[in-house]
């Protein structure tokens, strides 16, 4: 099969190759998916840039979509022919979705509703599932005011949308007028350009001095110092990204103000939580409740350009490799 892979860390142009690898055979409890589209996420780029190589040859990308063409022992043959999207394609496994085929546990192959394109399916695993979990991790958000840093990003834009569907008021931070328009198109009630505006002052103005109930944080390392300026006493910080290995949390304010921090990583959801998220995503897809922004599609042969587009930080939306 054709696949993209790397065997050492480094810049995309230096280490990513496209060539032939053995076509996988599904093992017990697995399905094999003929991949139509493979999503490129920032975590895929970070792994390739600097994390230790877990395996001699790595086919990148956790997210993808396609059609099941074979099943292993213990999986009903009725699954053959299903259109599906993937979860955890390249998590603790050497071979992800940047290939013509992937063999993966049946529970990580989720049915894709009729009418949902595979390109959209390749955007669901990390961006949408992360957004859903961040908003359901700590109780009902209906009636609350949320601060969403990076509200125009791949995950952030879905956080904005799902938060609005669940009855929250959303304040999104952005870095340009174009990104502000994108966040508002997703439903953000207010946007703050953190490059030209004081985020704390604007949040206090919007909330009447009260502060937000929750922060859905993409970069705790970069934004922790803002917590006392934007969060109400007794508020919650839900963290799905750090941006740096450590974060300087303002403990002398957080401790007496009873701030709760909730950390999670999408890859390690329990079966129960993952299945609930997949079911919720399916209902939103069937209802047409979500906007999907594909910033660019690239053929497998141009996977270097796809990775470089994600690295640039200039794209709004998801980057997808097509097969």
C-alpha positions, 0 to 999 in steps of 0.5 A: 500500500502507499503510505507516508512515514518517517523514521527519525524526528525533524522538519517535514521536508527532511523526514517525511517519505511516501512509499510502499509499506505492507498492507495490514491484515486486521487482527482479532477485534480489528477492522481494516479501513480503506482510507479516503481522507486523513486529518492532520492535527497539531499533535501529529506535527509535534510528534514528528518534530520532537517527541521520541520515536516509539517505533522504527517506522511511524505512519502519522495521523490519528484522524481519518475516514474511509470504508471498512473492507475487512474484519478480524476474528470476533468482528461481525462481517456485517461491518464490511462496507461501513463508512467510518471515521477513526479515533486514536489511529496513531496513538501507541501504535506505529501506523496511523491514517496517512496510508491507503489502509489502517487496521485498528480496533473495531471500537475505534472505527465509528460509523459515519452518517449518510451525507457526511463526506469523508473529508469531514470525517477526517476532522472529527476524531481530535477536533470535535471529540476534544471539544465535546469532552472539554464541554462535558467534563464538569457538568452542565454549561447551560447559562454559563459564560465561557472563555474560549482562547483560540476560538478560531482554531480547529478545536476552538471553533468546534468548542464555540459551536458546541457550547452554543448548542448547549446554551452557553454564552461564549467569549472567544479570543483571536489574533486577527479580524479575519479570525474574529469573523470566523469565531463569530460565524461559529456562534461566538457572542463576543470576540477579543483580539488579544494582540490589540486588546486587553483581554482582562479588561474586555472580559470584565466589561462583557461580564459586568466585572464578574468574570467567566464561569469557565475557561476552555484552555488550549494553552495553559502555559501561555495563558495561565497568568490571565486567570485572575483577570478573567475567571470568577471566584469558584470558576473552572479551568478545563485544560486540553492543551498546554503549549509548553512543558510547564505552566506558572499557575497563579496559585496565590489567587487560585487557592483562596478563590477555590479555582478548579482545574480539570485536565484531560487528554482525548486519547485516554478517554474511557470506553464509556466516555468515548462512546458517549462522545461518538454518539453525541457527534453522530447526532450533531452530524445527522442534525447538521448542527456543526460547521466544518472548515477544511482549510486545505486538502492535499494529496498524499504525495504532498503530505509535507505541504500539509504538515507545513500548513499546520505548522505555519499557524496561519490556517483557519480550520482543518488540514486534510490529506486525501488518498 
